[in-house]
């Protein structure tokens, strides 16, 4: 397997991983609570995504930049929604 195919496979799976938190968002919205969600964990991941974007940009590597940009957006949305529903059901 050449490196281009591996990069495409990794970037594709990276996008799948990036949108996976949408499942958590769906759960928060359904329960109207984020009491069982660690916002600190999400924040650490989000900083990591930003660092990978910077690294990918430095390398001019879209296989790093694209999935991590998506992950950063979804991660930030998850944090915002989790904080909004922090107090539990109303």
C-alpha positions in Angstrom: 0.0 0.0 0.0 1.5 3.3 -1.0 1.6 6.3 1.3 -1.1 8.2 -0.8 -3.6 5.4 -0.3 -2.8 5.2 3.4 -3.1 9.0 3.7 -6.6 8.9 2.1 -7.7 6.0 4.3 -6.4 7.8 7.4 -8.0 11.1 6.4 -11.3 9.4 5.7 -11.4 7.6 9.0 -10.3 10.8 10.6 -13.4 12.5 9.3 -15.5 9.6 10.6 -13.9 10.1 14.0 -14.3 13.9 13.8 -18.1 13.6 13.4 -18.5 10.8 16.1 -19.1 13.4 18.9 -22.4 14.2 17.1 -23.7 11.1 18.8 -22.8 12.7 22.1 -24.5 15.9 21.1 -27.6 13.9 20.1 -27.6 12.2 23.6 -27.2 15.6 25.4 -30.1 17.1 23.4 -32.3 14.0 24.0 -31.7 13.9 27.8 -31.5 17.7 28.0 -28.5 17.2 30.3 -24.8 16.9 30.1 -24.1 16.0 33.7 -22.3 12.7 32.6 -20.0 14.5 30.0 -16.5 15.6 30.9 -16.0 19.1 29.4 -12.4 19.0 30.5 -11.8 15.9 28.4 -13.5 17.6 25.4 -11.3 20.7 25.9 -8.1 18.6 25.9 -9.2 16.9 22.7 -10.1 20.3 21.1 -6.7 21.8 21.9 -5.1 18.6 20.4 -7.2 19.1 17.2 -5.9 22.7 16.9 -2.3 21.5 17.3 -2.7 18.9 14.6 -4.2 21.5 12.3 -1.1 23.7 12.9 1.2 20.8 12.3 -0.7 19.8 9.2 -0.6 23.4 7.9 3.1 23.6 8.5 3.6 20.4 6.4 1.0 21.6 3.9 -0.7 18.2 4.5 -4.5 18.3 3.8 -4.8 14.7 5.2 -4.0 16.2 8.6 -5.7 19.6 8.2 -9.1 18.5 6.9 -10.2 15.9 9.4 -8.8 17.9 12.3 -10.6 21.0 11.2 -13.8 19.1 11.1 -13.0 17.6 14.5 -12.2 21.0 16.0 -15.6 22.4 14.8 -17.6 19.4 16.1 -15.6 19.4 19.4 -16.2 23.1 19.9 -19.9 22.6 19.2 -20.0 19.7 21.7 -18.4 21.8 24.4 -20.9 24.7 23.8 -23.9 22.3 23.9 -22.5 20.5 26.9 -22.1 23.8 28.8 -25.5 24.9 27.8 -27.1 21.8 29.2 -24.8 21.5 32.3 -27.5 22.1 34.9 -29.6 19.1 33.7 -33.2 18.8 32.6 -35.4 21.8 33.3 
